[in-house]
Amino acid sequence: MNQVHDKLAAILATKRKEAEAIEGMKSELRRQALLRNDFRGFRTGLFQPGIVTVIAECKAASPTAGSIVAKYDPVAQAKLYEAGGAGAISVLTDREYFQGCLADMQAVREAVRVPVLRKDFILTEAQVYESVASGADAFLLIVAALTDDEFKRLHDLGRTLQSDVLVEVHDLAEMDR
């Protein structure tokens, strides 16, 4: 468990630096996010009566395994997932640890009709605005990466912007937060 905690701490340190880099663009990202009116309803895509749906994930690499596909084509992968009945598509946008980017998510969203989730380590309001402004129908919040106040603030902001929010917990204690 210590190695997992250490890896998460390293990832979060990197993500905090990345978040600081977009802080100066926060007001423009906010303006763009407030203009969005084309959400596809992430929750609606997943909860269809009588149908089991999945969130299918586009991911080129992981921090533990490194590269996991020989030739990463998130659009082709997402189209296959959609054709196979996926209720939503998750796209990793972290560059350093998962070899993804926002452009991957945007290209996937243009190519499919199902809702698209931005899967990244969202730590700041600027990142929430960036997610929405970039076309995500939903974004991920990882409880272990946030204080209670940060989680509430970012979750509430997402909902205010009409975005759905997927919450990741690792144990019952995080769920109780």
OpenMM code with the backbone's topology and positions (N, CA, C; nanometers):
from openmm import Vec3, app, unit

residues = "MET ASN GLN VAL HIS ASP LYS LEU ALA ALA ILE LEU ALA THR LYS ARG LYS GLU ALA GLU ALA ILE GLU GLY MET LYS SER GLU LEU ARG ARG GLN ALA LEU LEU ARG ASN ASP PHE ARG GLY PHE ARG THR GLY LEU PHE GLN PRO GLY ILE VAL THR VAL ILE ALA GLU CYS LYS ALA ALA SER PRO THR ALA GLY SER ILE VAL ALA LYS TYR ASP PRO VAL ALA GLN ALA LYS LEU TYR GLU ALA GLY GLY ALA GLY ALA ILE SER VAL LEU THR ASP ARG GLU TYR PHE GLN GLY CYS LEU ALA ASP MET GLN ALA VAL ARG GLU ALA VAL ARG VAL PRO VAL LEU ARG LYS ASP PHE ILE LEU THR GLU ALA GLN VAL TYR GLU SER VAL ALA SER GLY ALA ASP ALA PHE LEU LEU ILE VAL ALA ALA LEU THR ASP ASP GLU PHE LYS ARG LEU HIS ASP LEU GLY ARG THR LEU GLN SER ASP VAL LEU VAL GLU VAL HIS ASP LEU ALA GLU MET ASP ARG".split()
positions = [
    Vec3(0.0820, -0.1203, 0.0000),
    Vec3(0.0000, 0.0000, 0.0000),
    Vec3(0.0859, 0.1260, 0.0000),
    Vec3(0.2042, 0.1199, 0.0623),
    Vec3(0.2914, 0.2367, 0.0641),
    Vec3(0.3361, 0.2770, -0.0756),
    Vec3(0.3662, 0.1779, -0.1619),
    Vec3(0.4074, 0.2090, -0.2984),
    Vec3(0.2944, 0.2778, -0.3742),
    Vec3(0.1720, 0.2318, -0.3535),
    Vec3(0.0565, 0.2938, -0.4182),
    Vec3(0.0420, 0.4369, -0.3689),
    Vec3(0.0528, 0.4559, -0.2377),
    Vec3(0.0416, 0.5899, -0.1794),
    Vec3(0.1529, 0.6805, -0.2325),
    Vec3(0.2760, 0.6277, -0.2388),
    Vec3(0.3891, 0.7064, -0.2891),
    Vec3(0.3691, 0.7450, -0.4349),
    Vec3(0.3183, 0.6524, -0.5165),
    Vec3(0.2948, 0.6805, -0.6583),
    Vec3(0.1866, 0.7863, -0.6730),
    Vec3(0.0785, 0.7739, -0.5943),
    Vec3(-0.0282, 0.8741, -0.5995),
    Vec3(0.0255, 1.0108, -0.5576),
    Vec3(0.1079, 1.0144, -0.4538),
    Vec3(0.1656, 1.1416, -0.4083),
    Vec3(0.2512, 1.2047, -0.5180),
    Vec3(0.3287, 1.1241, -0.5885),
    Vec3(0.4121, 1.1762, -0.6978),
    Vec3(0.3251, 1.2296, -0.8113),
    Vec3(0.2222, 1.1554, -0.8460),
    Vec3(0.1306, 1.1996, -0.9521),
    Vec3(0.0643, 1.3307, -0.9124),
    Vec3(0.0168, 1.3388, -0.7888),
    Vec3(-0.0519, 1.4602, -0.7437),
    Vec3(0.0415, 1.5806, -0.7415),
    Vec3(0.1678, 1.5599, -0.7068),
    Vec3(0.2642, 1.6709, -0.7091),
    Vec3(0.2803, 1.7236, -0.8517),
    Vec3(0.2891, 1.6337, -0.9465),
    Vec3(0.2983, 1.6731, -1.0879),
    Vec3(0.1718, 1.7452, -1.1313),
    Vec3(0.0571, 1.6921, -1.0930),
    Vec3(-0.0704, 1.7510, -1.1351),
    Vec3(-0.0905, 1.8891, -1.0737),
    Vec3(-0.0421, 1.9099, -0.9520),
    Vec3(-0.0539, 2.0428, -0.8909),
    Vec3(0.0254, 2.1463, -0.9716),
    Vec3(0.1425, 2.1065, -1.0188),
    Vec3(0.2223, 2.1970, -1.1028),
    Vec3(0.1496, 2.2263, -1.2335),
    Vec3(0.0916, 2.1242, -1.2942),
    Vec3(0.0154, 2.1441, -1.4181),
    Vec3(-0.1042, 2.2351, -1.3935),
    Vec3(-0.1707, 2.2153, -1.2803),
    Vec3(-0.2876, 2.2975, -1.2473),
    Vec3(-0.2469, 2.4433, -1.2285),
    Vec3(-0.1330, 2.4656, -1.1647),
    Vec3(-0.0829, 2.6029, -1.1473),
    Vec3(-0.0595, 2.6696, -1.2825),
    Vec3(-0.0145, 2.5919, -1.3793),
    Vec3(0.0171, 2.6466, -1.5117),
    Vec3(-0.1061, 2.6987, -1.5850),
    Vec3(-0.2242, 2.6447, -1.5550),
    Vec3(-0.3455, 2.6926, -1.6230),
    Vec3(-0.4249, 2.7911, -1.5374),
    Vec3(-0.3786, 2.8176, -1.4172),
    Vec3(-0.4509, 2.9078, -1.3267),
    Vec3(-0.4708, 3.0460, -1.3890),
    Vec3(-0.3735, 3.0939, -1.4638),
    Vec3(-0.3846, 3.2245, -1.5280),
    Vec3(-0.4902, 3.2293, -1.6371),
    Vec3(-0.5327, 3.1132, -1.6836),
    Vec3(-0.6360, 3.1055, -1.7879),
    Vec3(-0.7743, 3.0789, -1.7290),
    Vec3(-0.7829, 3.0783, -1.5971),
    Vec3(-0.9065, 3.0384, -1.5297),
    Vec3(-1.0277, 3.1194, -1.5748),
    Vec3(-1.0162, 3.2505, -1.5846),
    Vec3(-1.1338, 3.3310, -1.6206),
    Vec3(-1.1782, 3.3023, -1.7639),
    Vec3(-1.0849, 3.2806, -1.8557),
    Vec3(-1.1220, 3.2466, -1.9937),
    Vec3(-1.1830, 3.1065, -2.0005),
    Vec3(-1.1256, 3.0118, -1.9269),
    Vec3(-1.1822, 2.8767, -1.9221),
    Vec3(-1.3230, 2.8799, -1.8631),
    Vec3(-1.3416, 2.9620, -1.7603),
    Vec3(-1.4739, 2.9772, -1.6990),
    Vec3(-1.5731, 3.0310, -1.8014),
    Vec3(-1.5322, 3.1338, -1.8744),
    Vec3(-1.6194, 3.1929, -1.9760),
    Vec3(-1.6605, 3.0873, -2.0793),
    Vec3(-1.5634, 3.0096, -2.1260),
    Vec3(-1.5921, 2.9053, -2.2249),
    Vec3(-1.6827, 2.7968, -2.1672),
    Vec3(-1.6562, 2.7584, -2.0423),
    Vec3(-1.7372, 2.6542, -1.9782),
    Vec3(-1.8822, 2.6984, -1.9634),
    Vec3(-1.9025, 2.8246, -1.9299),
    Vec3(-2.0387, 2.8759, -1.9119),
    Vec3(-2.1168, 2.8807, -2.0429),
    Vec3(-2.0478, 2.8788, -2.1555),
    Vec3(-2.1143, 2.8800, -2.2861),
    Vec3(-2.1615, 2.7416, -2.3309),
    Vec3(-2.1146, 2.6366, -2.2652),
    Vec3(-2.1499, 2.4999, -2.3058),
    Vec3(-2.2988, 2.4743, -2.2893),
    Vec3(-2.3589, 2.4145, -2.3891),
    Vec3(-2.4998, 2.3747, -2.3791),
    Vec3(-2.5245, 2.2434, -2.4525),
    Vec3(-2.4183, 2.1665, -2.4738),
    Vec3(-2.4311, 2.0440, -2.5526),
    Vec3(-2.3944, 1.9175, -2.4746),
    Vec3(-2.4224, 1.9162, -2.3458),
    Vec3(-2.3907, 1.7990, -2.2641),
    Vec3(-2.4754, 1.6798, -2.3074),
    Vec3(-2.4163, 1.5628, -2.3055),
    Vec3(-2.4845, 1.4413, -2.3503),
    Vec3(-2.5468, 1.3609, -2.2368),
    Vec3(-2.5339, 1.4044, -2.1166),
    Vec3(-2.5969, 1.3329, -2.0058),
    Vec3(-2.5263, 1.2033, -1.9714),
    Vec3(-2.4135, 1.2152, -1.9039),
    Vec3(-2.3335, 1.0995, -1.8645),
    Vec3(-2.4155, 1.0012, -1.7818),
    Vec3(-2.4838, 1.0521, -1.6830),
    Vec3(-2.5657, 0.9678, -1.5959),
    Vec3(-2.6752, 0.8983, -1.6764),
    Vec3(-2.7389, 0.9723, -1.7652),
    Vec3(-2.8448, 0.9164, -1.8489),
    Vec3(-2.7902, 0.8054, -1.9381),
    Vec3(-2.6694, 0.8242, -1.9899),
    Vec3(-2.6081, 0.7229, -2.0750),
    Vec3(-2.5802, 0.5933, -2.0026),
    Vec3(-2.5616, 0.6012, -1.8721),
    Vec3(-2.5283, 0.4813, -1.7947),
    Vec3(-2.6485, 0.4109, -1.7349),
    Vec3(-2.7542, 0.4840, -1.7068),
    Vec3(-2.8693, 0.4244, -1.6398),
    Vec3(-2.9871, 0.4162, -1.7345),
    Vec3(-2.9921, 0.3051, -1.8071),
    Vec3(-3.1002, 0.2797, -1.9006),
    Vec3(-3.1759, 0.1571, -1.8516),
    Vec3(-3.3065, 0.1693, -1.8312),
    Vec3(-3.3851, 0.0586, -1.7766),
    Vec3(-3.3655, -0.0719, -1.8541),
    Vec3(-3.3360, -0.1771, -1.7795),
    Vec3(-3.3242, -0.3099, -1.8372),
    Vec3(-3.1972, -0.3358, -1.9168),
    Vec3(-3.1047, -0.2418, -1.9164),
    Vec3(-2.9816, -0.2575, -1.9938),
    Vec3(-2.8611, -0.2403, -1.9008),
    Vec3(-2.7679, -0.3336, -1.9084),
    Vec3(-2.6423, -0.3197, -1.8352),
    Vec3(-2.5479, -0.2391, -1.9240),
    Vec3(-2.4997, -0.1278, -1.8729),
    Vec3(-2.4087, -0.0445, -1.9508),
    Vec3(-2.2735, -0.0349, -1.8815),
    Vec3(-2.1727, -0.0040, -1.9590),
    Vec3(-2.0379, 0.0101, -1.9045),
    Vec3(-1.9776, 0.1426, -1.9482),
    Vec3(-1.8797, 0.1871, -1.8708),
    Vec3(-1.7938, 0.2981, -1.9103),
    Vec3(-1.6684, 0.2324, -1.9675),
    Vec3(-1.6452, 0.2486, -2.0955),
    Vec3(-1.5280, 0.1895, -2.1603),
    Vec3(-1.4153, 0.2926, -2.1607),
    Vec3(-1.2936, 0.2466, -2.1356),
    Vec3(-1.1825, 0.3389, -2.1142),
    Vec3(-1.0796, 0.3367, -2.2267),
    Vec3(-1.0428, 0.4550, -2.2731),
    Vec3(-0.9336, 0.4730, -2.3698),
    Vec3(-0.8099, 0.5149, -2.2918),
    Vec3(-0.7088, 0.4285, -2.2924),
    Vec3(-0.5887, 0.4545, -2.2129),
    Vec3(-0.4677, 0.3972, -2.2852),
    Vec3(-0.3654, 0.4787, -2.3024),
    Vec3(-0.2439, 0.4360, -2.3728),
    Vec3(-0.1421, 0.3710, -2.2804),
    Vec3(-0.1420, 0.4130, -2.1531),
    Vec3(-0.0383, 0.3673, -2.0606),
    Vec3(-0.0882, 0.3791, -1.9175),
    Vec3(-0.0115, 0.3218, -1.8258),
    Vec3(-0.0391, 0.3386, -1.6831),
    Vec3(0.0938, 0.3587, -1.6114),
    Vec3(0.0902, 0.4186, -1.4923),
    Vec3(0.2150, 0.4430, -1.4194),
    Vec3(0.2879, 0.3141, -1.3819),
    Vec3(0.2143, 0.2063, -1.3633),
    Vec3(0.2770, 0.0810, -1.3216),
    Vec3(0.3187, -0.0066, -1.4389),
    Vec3(0.2383, -0.0105, -1.5451),
    Vec3(0.2669, -0.0988, -1.6583),
    Vec3(0.3399, -0.0300, -1.7728),
    Vec3(0.3440, 0.1031, -1.7710),
    Vec3(0.4000, 0.1751, -1.8849),
    Vec3(0.3032, 0.1677, -2.0018),
    Vec3(0.3552, 0.1682, -2.1235),
    Vec3(0.2707, 0.1624, -2.2428),
    Vec3(0.1962, 0.0290, -2.2459),
    Vec3(0.0646, 0.0343, -2.2715),
    Vec3(-0.0146, -0.0893, -2.2710),
    Vec3(-0.0732, -0.1226, -2.4078),
    Vec3(-0.0519, -0.0361, -2.5058),
    Vec3(-0.0952, -0.0648, -2.6429),
    Vec3(0.0184, -0.0283, -2.7384),
    Vec3(0.0321, -0.1073, -2.8444),
    Vec3(0.1400, -0.0827, -2.9401),
    Vec3(0.1176, 0.0474, -3.0163),
    Vec3(-0.0041, 0.0688, -3.0631),
    Vec3(-0.0353, 0.1910, -3.1376),
    Vec3(-0.1671, 0.2445, -3.0833),
    Vec3(-0.1599, 0.3503, -3.0069),
    Vec3(-0.2780, 0.4061, -2.9413),
    Vec3(-0.3559, 0.4934, -3.0385),
    Vec3(-0.4806, 0.4547, -3.0618),
    Vec3(-0.5718, 0.5319, -3.1459),
    Vec3(-0.7030, 0.5447, -3.0690),
    Vec3(-0.7151, 0.6480, -2.9840),
    Vec3(-0.8332, 0.6572, -2.8986),
    Vec3(-0.9639, 0.6692, -2.9763),
    Vec3(-0.9616, 0.7323, -3.0924),
    Vec3(-1.0847, 0.7464, -3.1708),
    Vec3(-1.1309, 0.6104, -3.2217),
    Vec3(-1.0402, 0.5323, -3.2796),
    Vec3(-1.0771, 0.3986, -3.3280),
    Vec3(-1.1255, 0.3119, -3.2122),
    Vec3(-1.0568, 0.3200, -3.1001),
    Vec3(-1.0937, 0.2422, -2.9820),
    Vec3(-1.2325, 0.2830, -2.9334),
    Vec3(-1.2578, 0.4125, -2.9253),
    Vec3(-1.3872, 0.4623, -2.8779),
    Vec3(-1.5007, 0.4206, -2.9709),
    Vec3(-1.4766, 0.4238, -3.1003),
    Vec3(-1.5799, 0.3812, -3.1960),
    Vec3(-1.6143, 0.2340, -3.1773),
    Vec3(-1.5128, 0.1517, -3.1522),
    Vec3(-1.5376, 0.0097, -3.1251),
    Vec3(-1.6181, -0.0076, -2.9966),
    Vec3(-1.5822, 0.0670, -2.8942),
    Vec3(-1.6557, 0.0603, -2.7680),
    Vec3(-1.8014, 0.0999, -2.7885),
    Vec3(-1.8236, 0.2081, -2.8604),
    Vec3(-1.9601, 0.2542, -2.8847),
    Vec3(-2.0380, 0.1489, -2.9625),
    Vec3(-1.9775, 0.0929, -3.0662),
    Vec3(-2.0434, -0.0112, -3.1455),
    Vec3(-2.0748, -0.1338, -3.0605),
    Vec3(-1.9918, -0.1583, -2.9588),
    Vec3(-2.0131, -0.2713, -2.8692),
    Vec3(-2.1146, -0.2451, -2.7599),
    Vec3(-2.1695, -0.1241, -2.7547),
    Vec3(-2.2751, -0.0942, -2.6586),
    Vec3(-2.2341, -0.0163, -2.5357),
    Vec3(-2.1136, 0.0378, -2.5325),
    Vec3(-2.0719, 0.1170, -2.4161),
    Vec3(-2.1688, 0.2326, -2.3942),
    Vec3(-2.2012, 0.2574, -2.2678),
    Vec3(-2.2906, 0.3676, -2.2331),
    Vec3(-2.2191, 0.5004, -2.2256),
    Vec3(-2.0869, 0.4966, -2.2103),
    Vec3(-2.0044, 0.6172, -2.2039),
    Vec3(-1.8602, 0.5773, -2.2315),
    Vec3(-1.7804, 0.6761, -2.2690),
    Vec3(-1.6387, 0.6536, -2.2958),
    Vec3(-1.5574, 0.7403, -2.2003),
    Vec3(-1.4602, 0.6784, -2.1347),
    Vec3(-1.3664, 0.7484, -2.0471),
    Vec3(-1.2348, 0.7642, -2.1223),
    Vec3(-1.1809, 0.8866, -2.1221),
    Vec3(-1.0545, 0.9115, -2.1918),
    Vec3(-0.9541, 0.9694, -2.0926),
    Vec3(-0.8418, 0.8996, -2.0756),
    Vec3(-0.7343, 0.9502, -1.9902),
    Vec3(-0.6706, 1.0704, -2.0573),
    Vec3(-0.6612, 1.1812, -1.9845),
    Vec3(-0.6020, 1.3020, -2.0418),
    Vec3(-0.4693, 1.3397, -1.9767),
    Vec3(-0.4241, 1.2629, -1.8798),
    Vec3(-0.2946, 1.2894, -1.8171),
    Vec3(-0.1827, 1.2486, -1.9123),
    Vec3(-0.0913, 1.3406, -1.9386),
    Vec3(0.0168, 1.3143, -2.0341),
    Vec3(0.1322, 1.2360, -1.9712),
    Vec3(0.1799, 1.2809, -1.8561),
    Vec3(0.3035, 1.2243, -1.8019),
    Vec3(0.2915, 1.0782, -1.7608),
    Vec3(0.1836, 1.0406, -1.6971),
    Vec3(0.1718, 0.9054, -1.6426),
    Vec3(0.0864, 0.8117, -1.7277),
    Vec3(-0.0034, 0.8671, -1.8095),
    Vec3(-0.0951, 0.7843, -1.8875),
    Vec3(-0.0860, 0.8091, -2.0382),
    Vec3(0.0037, 0.8977, -2.0799),
    Vec3(0.0273, 0.9292, -2.2212),
    Vec3(-0.0997, 0.9731, -2.2944),
    Vec3(-0.1844, 1.0479, -2.2243),
    Vec3(-0.3058, 1.1008, -2.2851),
    Vec3(-0.2979, 1.2515, -2.2963),
    Vec3(-0.4049, 1.3120, -2.3471),
    Vec3(-0.4110, 1.4577, -2.3569),
    Vec3(-0.5554, 1.5004, -2.3827),
    Vec3(-0.5819, 1.6277, -2.3615),
    Vec3(-0.7161, 1.6804, -2.3863),
    Vec3(-0.7579, 1.6627, -2.5315),
    Vec3(-0.6632, 1.6744, -2.6240),
    Vec3(-0.6960, 1.6578, -2.7660),
    Vec3(-0.7509, 1.5180, -2.7940),
    Vec3(-0.7016, 1.4159, -2.7225),
    Vec3(-0.7567, 1.2805, -2.7374),
    Vec3(-0.9044, 1.2793, -2.7002),
    Vec3(-0.9358, 1.3405, -2.5857),
    Vec3(-1.0745, 1.3433, -2.5397),
    Vec3(-1.1626, 1.4188, -2.6382),
    Vec3(-1.1135, 1.5317, -2.6864),
    Vec3(-1.1916, 1.6120, -2.7801),
    Vec3(-1.2164, 1.5358, -2.9103),
    Vec3(-1.1159, 1.4657, -2.9597),
    Vec3(-1.1315, 1.3875, -3.0827),
    Vec3(-1.2309, 1.2739, -3.0625),
    Vec3(-1.2244, 1.2086, -2.9469),
    Vec3(-1.3196, 1.1015, -2.9172),
    Vec3(-1.4607, 1.1576, -2.9116),
    Vec3(-1.4778, 1.2704, -2.8459),
    Vec3(-1.6123, 1.3279, -2.8338),
    Vec3(-1.6704, 1.3621, -2.9704),
    Vec3(-1.5871, 1.4093, -3.0613),
    Vec3(-1.6345, 1.4407, -3.1963),
    Vec3(-1.6720, 1.3150, -3.2746),
    Vec3(-1.6113, 1.2015, -3.2390),
    Vec3(-1.6280, 1.0786, -3.3164),
    Vec3(-1.7417, 0.9883, -3.2691),
    Vec3(-1.7879, 1.0068, -3.1454),
    Vec3(-1.8922, 0.9188, -3.0911),
    Vec3(-2.0139, 0.9993, -3.0485),
    Vec3(-2.1238, 0.9282, -3.0249),
    Vec3(-2.2474, 0.9933, -2.9804),
    Vec3(-2.2726, 0.9763, -2.8306),
    Vec3(-2.2034, 0.8820, -2.7678),
    Vec3(-2.2239, 0.8576, -2.6250),
    Vec3(-2.1485, 0.9629, -2.5436),
    Vec3(-2.1863, 0.9809, -2.4171),
    Vec3(-2.1161, 1.0778, -2.3316),
    Vec3(-1.9686, 1.0413, -2.3123),
    Vec3(-1.8875, 1.1450, -2.2907),
    Vec3(-1.7434, 1.1264, -2.2737),
    Vec3(-1.6996, 1.1845, -2.1390),
    Vec3(-1.6236, 1.1037, -2.0662),
    Vec3(-1.5693, 1.1397, -1.9349),
    Vec3(-1.4229, 1.1796, -1.9492),
    Vec3(-1.3865, 1.2920, -1.8893),
    Vec3(-1.2445, 1.3264, -1.8777),
    Vec3(-1.1916, 1.2585, -1.7524),
    Vec3(-1.0989, 1.1651, -1.7713),
    Vec3(-1.0395, 1.0953, -1.6583),
    Vec3(-0.8992, 1.1508, -1.6364),
    Vec3(-0.8847, 1.2199, -1.5264),
    Vec3(-0.7579, 1.2842, -1.4922),
    Vec3(-0.7604, 1.3096, -1.3421),
    Vec3(-0.6591, 1.3737, -1.2931),
    Vec3(-0.6506, 1.4079, -1.1512),
    Vec3(-0.6915, 1.5541, -1.1383),
    Vec3(-0.8194, 1.5778, -1.1182),
    Vec3(-0.8750, 1.7128, -1.1112),
    Vec3(-0.8596, 1.7629, -0.9677),
    Vec3(-0.7869, 1.8742, -0.9524),
    Vec3(-0.7555, 1.9260, -0.8193),
    Vec3(-0.7992, 2.0704, -0.7984),
    Vec3(-0.8315, 2.1416, -0.9064),
    Vec3(-0.8609, 2.2847, -0.8945),
    Vec3(-0.9833, 2.3235, -0.9765),
    Vec3(-1.0365, 2.4404, -0.9452),
    Vec3(-1.1487, 2.4940, -1.0217),
    Vec3(-1.1097, 2.5159, -1.1671),
    Vec3(-0.9884, 2.5627, -1.1910),
    Vec3(-0.9438, 2.5856, -1.3293),
    Vec3(-0.9501, 2.4562, -1.4104),
    Vec3(-0.9161, 2.3437, -1.3490),
    Vec3(-0.9231, 2.2152, -1.4188),
    Vec3(-1.0681, 2.1741, -1.4458),
    Vec3(-1.1588, 2.2069, -1.3551),
    Vec3(-1.3009, 2.1794, -1.3793),
    Vec3(-1.3477, 2.2616, -1.4986),
    Vec3(-1.3172, 2.3906, -1.4982),
    Vec3(-1.3540, 2.4756, -1.6115),
    Vec3(-1.2926, 2.4226, -1.7409),
    Vec3(-1.1660, 2.3825, -1.7346),
    Vec3(-1.0975, 2.3291, -1.8524),
    Vec3(-1.1679, 2.2038, -1.9041),
    Vec3(-1.2091, 2.1160, -1.8134),
    Vec3(-1.2788, 1.9930, -1.8523),
    Vec3(-1.4060, 2.0247, -1.9288),
    Vec3(-1.4863, 2.1128, -1.8718),
    Vec3(-1.6143, 2.1487, -1.9330),
    Vec3(-1.5916, 2.2243, -2.0639),
    Vec3(-1.5016, 2.3214, -2.0627),
    Vec3(-1.4739, 2.4007, -2.1833),
    Vec3(-1.4187, 2.3143, -2.2963),
    Vec3(-1.3509, 2.2059, -2.2615),
    Vec3(-1.2903, 2.1180, -2.3618),
    Vec3(-1.3869, 2.0147, -2.4177),
    Vec3(-1.5079, 2.0106, -2.3646),
    Vec3(-1.6083, 1.9211, -2.4207),
    Vec3(-1.6443, 1.7994, -2.3387),
    Vec3(-1.5847, 1.7821, -2.2212),
    Vec3(-1.6202, 1.6662, -2.1394),
    Vec3(-1.7661, 1.6756, -2.0958),
    Vec3(-1.8355, 1.5629, -2.1007),
    Vec3(-1.9723, 1.5559, -2.0499),
    Vec3(-1.9719, 1.5297, -1.9004),
    Vec3(-1.8595, 1.4785, -1.8519),
    Vec3(-1.8406, 1.4504, -1.7095),
    Vec3(-1.6905, 1.4503, -1.6832),
    Vec3(-1.6554, 1.4622, -1.5565),
    Vec3(-1.5147, 1.4531, -1.5185),
    Vec3(-1.5053, 1.3741, -1.3896),
    Vec3(-1.3856, 1.3226, -1.3632),
    Vec3(-1.3603, 1.2378, -1.2476),
    Vec3(-1.3064, 1.3188, -1.1312),
    Vec3(-1.3599, 1.2933, -1.0118),
    Vec3(-1.3007, 1.3433, -0.8879),
    Vec3(-1.2593, 1.2221, -0.8057),
    Vec3(-1.1333, 1.2188, -0.7640),
    Vec3(-1.0801, 1.1096, -0.6830),
    Vec3(-1.0756, 1.1578, -0.5389),
    Vec3(-1.1567, 1.0992, -0.4540),
    Vec3(-1.1697, 1.1442, -0.3155),
    Vec3(-1.0348, 1.1433, -0.2440),
    Vec3(-0.9523, 1.0414, -0.2681),
    Vec3(-0.8222, 1.0307, -0.2004),
    Vec3(-0.7287, 1.1468, -0.2338),
    Vec3(-0.7547, 1.2158, -0.3436),
    Vec3(-0.6670, 1.3245, -0.3871),
    Vec3(-0.7094, 1.4607, -0.3339),
    Vec3(-0.8234, 1.4656, -0.2653),
    Vec3(-0.8825, 1.5940, -0.2265),
    Vec3(-0.9181, 1.5978, -0.0790),
    Vec3(-0.9148, 1.7174, -0.0210),
    Vec3(-0.9712, 1.7349, 0.1127),
    Vec3(-1.1231, 1.7352, 0.0985),
    Vec3(-1.1932, 1.7255, 0.2087),
    Vec3(-1.3396, 1.7303, 0.2037),
    Vec3(-1.3879, 1.8607, 0.1419),
    Vec3(-1.3266, 1.9727, 0.1822),
    Vec3(-1.3667, 2.1031, 0.1285),
    Vec3(-1.3393, 2.1133, -0.0214),
    Vec3(-1.2232, 2.0655, -0.0648),
    Vec3(-1.1913, 2.0681, -0.2080),
    Vec3(-1.2910, 1.9840, -0.2867),
    Vec3(-1.3183, 1.8641, -0.2354),
    Vec3(-1.4129, 1.7763, -0.3043),
    Vec3(-1.5485, 1.8445, -0.3205),
    Vec3(-1.6007, 1.8981, -0.2123),
    Vec3(-1.7323, 1.9625, -0.2180),
    Vec3(-1.7313, 2.0801, -0.3148),
    Vec3(-1.6283, 2.1627, -0.3069),
    Vec3(-1.6206, 2.2803, -0.3944),
    Vec3(-1.6150, 2.2404, -0.5423),
    Vec3(-1.5310, 2.1429, -0.5762),
    Vec3(-1.5160, 2.1018, -0.7158),
    Vec3(-1.6394, 2.0277, -0.7663),
    Vec3(-1.6970, 1.9442, -0.6806),
    Vec3(-1.8198, 1.8733, -0.7178),
    Vec3(-1.9324, 1.9728, -0.7429),
    Vec3(-1.9502, 2.0652, -0.6509),
    Vec3(-2.0567, 2.1653, -0.6658),
    Vec3(-2.0350, 2.2514, -0.7896),
    Vec3(-1.9106, 2.2873, -0.8177),
    Vec3(-1.8821, 2.3668, -0.9365),
    Vec3(-1.9197, 2.2896, -1.0628),
    Vec3(-1.8824, 2.1648, -1.0684),
    Vec3(-1.9181, 2.0831, -1.1845),
    Vec3(-2.0676, 2.0777, -1.2065),
    Vec3(-2.1408, 2.0552, -1.1003),
    Vec3(-2.2874, 2.0474, -1.1117),
    Vec3(-2.3457, 2.1836, -1.1507),
    Vec3(-2.2899, 2.2919, -1.0981),
    Vec3(-2.3350, 2.4261, -1.1357),
    Vec3(-2.3150, 2.4501, -1.2851),
    Vec3(-2.2080, 2.3945, -1.3399),
    Vec3(-2.1784, 2.4092, -1.4827),
    Vec3(-2.2581, 2.3108, -1.5694),
    Vec3(-2.3446, 2.2310, -1.5071),
    Vec3(-2.4288, 2.1311, -1.5741),
    Vec3(-2.3530, 2.0049, -1.6140),
    Vec3(-2.2322, 1.9881, -1.5637),
    Vec3(-2.1533, 1.8687, -1.5921),
    Vec3(-2.1886, 1.7601, -1.4918),
    Vec3(-2.1812, 1.6353, -1.5360),
    Vec3(-2.1904, 1.5251, -1.4418),
    Vec3(-2.0519, 1.5026, -1.3823),
    Vec3(-2.0486, 1.4440, -1.2634),
    Vec3(-1.9231, 1.4204, -1.1924),
    Vec3(-1.9202, 1.2746, -1.1494),
    Vec3(-1.8169, 1.2027, -1.1893),
    Vec3(-1.7973, 1.0656, -1.1450),
    Vec3(-1.7023, 1.0704, -1.0262),
    Vec3(-1.7409, 1.0074, -0.9168),
    Vec3(-1.6620, 1.0111, -0.7935),
    Vec3(-1.5977, 0.8745, -0.7717),
    Vec3(-1.4650, 0.8745, -0.7529),
    Vec3(-1.3908, 0.7512, -0.7283),
    Vec3(-1.3525, 0.7434, -0.5813),
    Vec3(-1.3920, 0.6335, -0.5170),
    Vec3(-1.3522, 0.6069, -0.3786),
    Vec3(-1.2808, 0.4722, -0.3745),
    Vec3(-1.1917, 0.4569, -0.2779),
    Vec3(-1.1137, 0.3343, -0.2667),
    Vec3(-1.1531, 0.2481, -0.1478),
    Vec3(-1.2290, 0.3046, -0.0543),
    Vec3(-1.2706, 0.2274, 0.0622),
    Vec3(-1.3925, 0.2939, 0.1268),
    Vec3(-1.4459, 0.2299, 0.2293),
    Vec3(-1.5659, 0.2819, 0.2958),
    Vec3(-1.5413, 0.4158, 0.3638),
    Vec3(-1.4213, 0.4352, 0.4175),
    Vec3(-1.3909, 0.5629, 0.4835),
    Vec3(-1.4011, 0.6781, 0.3840),
    Vec3(-1.3495, 0.6588, 0.2628),
    Vec3(-1.3620, 0.7629, 0.1611),
    Vec3(-1.5074, 0.7826, 0.1203),
    Vec3(-1.5816, 0.6754, 0.1170),
    Vec3(-1.7228, 0.6854, 0.0795),
    Vec3(-1.8014, 0.7654, 0.1832),
    Vec3(-1.7638, 0.7523, 0.3075),
    Vec3(-1.8327, 0.8245, 0.4151),
    Vec3(-1.8012, 0.9733, 0.4153),
    Vec3(-1.6935, 1.0124, 0.3497),
    Vec3(-1.6575, 1.1547, 0.3458),
    Vec3(-1.7625, 1.2289, 0.2665),
] * unit.nanometer
topology = app.Topology()
chain = topology.addChain("A")
for resn in residues:
    res = topology.addResidue(resn, chain)
    for name in ("N", "CA", "C"):
        topology.addAtom(name, app.Element.getBySymbol(name[0]), res)
